[in-house]
Amino acid sequence: MCPAESDHYDFIIVGAGPAGSYLAHRLSLASPPPRILLLEAGPDTLSPTPDSPSTNPNLKSLIPGMFIENVSSQRLNYMYFTTPQKDLNNRTLIYHRGKGLGGSSALNYMAWVKGYLGDFQSWAEIVGDSAYGADEGWERIKRLENFDPNGPPDVFDEFVKPDLNNHGRKGVIHNGSGKRVVPGLKAFIEACEAVGIARTLDVNSGHPIGVGVVQHSVWKGARSSAATQLLNTPGDIGAGIKRRENLVVKVESKVERILFDGKTAVGVELKSGEKYYASKEVIISAGFIDTPKLLLLSGVGPKKELEKLGIKVIHNSPNVGKNLLDHSTTLIDPIFKQDLEIPTGNALFADPSHLEMEKERWLSSYNNGAGEGSGELIRFGASAGVAFFKFPLSERTSWPEWNLLNATQKALFLDSKRPDTELFYFTGWLPSGRSIPEGETPNSYARIFLLHQNQLARGEIILASKNPDDPPVVDPRYFEHPMDVRIAVETVKMVLKIFRGKRYKNLKAVNGFYVNGLDDESDAGIERWLRERGLDQGYHGMGTMRMGKEGDPLRVVDSGGKIMGLKGIRIADTSVVPVVMNNHAQVSAYLVGDVIAGKILKTWGLKPGDGVE
């Protein structure tokens, strides 16, 4: 039976995150214009509520300062959990992943951190394709971005001076430096300098080691998600471009199975039972967790695992869901006695009437994208500091864990320009569930987010059952490798050093700082604290549908996202990224979407509407 015309498209894309949305955008511009269906399991994040704008649930995503409320809500967050982590005292960790138009770009902290050029070059060499490399890949990122050089007030000129040669100015993805700085940012930068981390005036130069001001995917005082930049229809709350009519977007449309005719993908089946068919290709962009989950449910993956669950095997692909890469994280929470230089945000978020006033102020100034959102809700959420640093070679080679590394791993750490760790200074309010030491009020509160780069642990995503409603089994295997432990311990020691320096003594830090229960600052004590409570989830997963060239024993897809042994299907999201990138994942996702869109256009003889191959 032939499918109805309304069920038939040239291309079907599953997942409206950065990669899927940008890929859909590029395909929609092609000539002749193809019919494209973009399916998203989550809700519409762009719809307005004209009768009551301030109660629109989408504001939690759109307004930068409502980040905490947004990430805490299951409306846009799958809130997956890891398996008990055996090297973390069997703790189970929450794993935040975005759902809804924009994917995780509608949920994240909006940091636009492009990372290290050497990682892009490694990626290109692993997959045998310069499109992902330090030259072409970097230029592609610049081409899709639209950088706003107007950043913080003039008083911050000594800290922020982006080199416009590092940034694109004509793309559709807006970003820039925050215009209202988070409290204490100047002190954080100067304290890092005091321990030898040099100042960088442009954190997105391609050589990130140093301390500086974060650039954010924020435009007009609002979040620049893949949705707000690419998927708007008339009347939507996003300030970006309007999508073309040949791009059909359906929300609340969970895909549970890919339809195959032999070894060729021909369509998808939704939870509702609806089926849609693609005459050219099905592209899966559901993210590093849900993409392998969907492939496994559809019979593509390790044969024995599928047979064990009673799933009909369409194609034996042993590495689907394997090779999970990520940055584990640690939160350290400095507390300062109340100081004009570091005002607290607690008063804002603890006072509902004040918060409502600021929301109305933001709504009025944003004016549905015609203006620019202003007020305290762009200070707390659209500003941060970042420090990437690397431990000295002499120190590193003295660690006993160094001798456990193989030659390839040592080469990774010997690259003098590749960071070991990222420190992310952000927010200025006390999160729920945290307490301040008795007798230490009034005070200010900050957060330091430690992202451990270049992790050597390799995890996996597997199915819990063949029921699509069951969450997958997510096992990142944190602290499986001793070098990951050592880097985490040394990073905590570095943060202690920063917040006990002279810069913070002048700010009357409470007992130096406060770290949620760390009472033994020896190496063994810090390691014990990390295992018991300090180490936490990653946010930047990749690698579970690894991209590689012929002969790579770990590869699932080629550099065009094609699954080896199948036809009519590609993968386009961070699940294909084969190396741990020293960046924030949305940048890699947009690059994947861009490159694979170009390859699809070439395959089908479609003329790029944006002039980019």
Secondary structure, 3 states (H helix, E strand, C coil): CCCCHHHEEEEEEECCCHHHHHHHHHHHCCECCCCEEEECCCCCCCCCCCCCHHHCCCHHHHCHHHHHHHHCCCCCECCEEECCEHHHCCECCEECCECCCCHHHHCCCCECCCCCHHHHHHHHHHHCCHHHCCCHHHHHHHHHEEEECCCCCHHHCCCCCCCHHHCCECCCEEEEECCCCCCCHHHHHHHHHHCCCCECCCCCCCCCEEEEECEECEECCEECCHHHHHCECCCCCCCCCECCCCEEEECCCCEEEEEEECCEEEEEEECCCCEEEEEEEEEECCHHHHHHHHHHHCCEECHHHHHHCCCCCCEECCCCCCCEECCEEEEECCEEECECCECCCHHHHHCHHHHHHHHHHHHHHHHHHCCCCCCHHHHCCCCCEEEEECCCHHHHHHCHHHHHCCHHHHHHHHCCCCCCEEEEEECCCCCCCCCCCCCCCCEEECEEEEEECCCCCCEEEECCCCCCCCCCEEECCCCCCHHHHHHHHHHHHHHHHHHCCHHHHCCCECCCCCCCCCCCCCHHHHHHHHHHHHEECCCCCECCCCECCCCCCCCCECCCCEECCCECEEECCHHHCCCCCCCCHHHHHHHHHHHHHHHHHHHCCCECCCCCC
